[in-house]
């Protein structure tokens, strides 16, 4: 038996299809909300972010990956939080000043 098999959609019952549609809708809403929350944190004006050419590709790429993995019966991948704000902080050019003994 092969390690990965393509899901046989023709053999699924009607209740299985409706259940999958309902769960897929809920997961899509969760992914959309999580991505927008992370984007609003990252796009904070204090980060002074300059958006490049591929700024919005993260949602598209995660959608393609999830579609391909679903066909093989593998779990979804996603997760913007908490690493997105940490990633922006790591890539940012930040000036730190010491004023009156405090780092600002």
CORRAQUI-V967102 format. One record per residue. RES is the residue in one letter. SS is DSSP state (hx for helix, st for strand, lp for the rest). D_LAST is the distance of its C-alpha to the last C-alpha in whole Angstrom. Layout:
((RES SS D_LAST) (RES SS D_LAST))
//
This chain:
((X lp 61) (X lp 58) (X lp 54) (X lp 53) (X lp 55) (X lp 55) (X lp 55) (X lp 59) (X hx 58) (X hx 61) (X hx 62) (X lp 59) (X lp 61) (X hx 60) (X hx 58) (X hx 56) (X hx 55) (X hx 54) (X hx 52) (X hx 50) (X hx 50) (X hx 48) (X hx 46) (X hx 45) (X hx 44) (X hx 42) (X hx 40) (X hx 40) (X hx 38) (X hx 36) (X hx 35) (X hx 34) (X hx 32) (X hx 30) (X hx 29) (X hx 29) (X hx 26) (X hx 24) (X hx 24) (X hx 23) (X hx 20) (X hx 20) (X lp 20) (X lp 18) (X hx 17) (X hx 13) (X hx 14) (X lp 16) (X lp 19) (X lp 22) (X lp 25) (X lp 28) (X lp 31) (X lp 32) (X lp 29) (X lp 31) (X hx 33) (X hx 32) (X hx 34) (X hx 37) (X hx 37) (X hx 36) (X hx 39) (X hx 42) (X hx 41) (X hx 41) (X hx 45) (X hx 46) (X hx 45) (X hx 47) (X hx 50) (X lp 50) (X lp 49) (X lp 46) (X lp 43) (X lp 40) (X lp 37) (X lp 34) (X lp 30) (X lp 27) (X lp 25) (X lp 23) (X hx 23) (X hx 22) (X hx 19) (X hx 18) (X hx 20) (X hx 18) (X hx 15) (X hx 17) (X hx 18) (X lp 15) (X lp 14) (X lp 10) (X lp 9) (X lp 6) (X lp 5) (X st 6) (X st 7) (X lp 10) (X lp 10) (X st 6) (X st 4) (X lp 0))
//
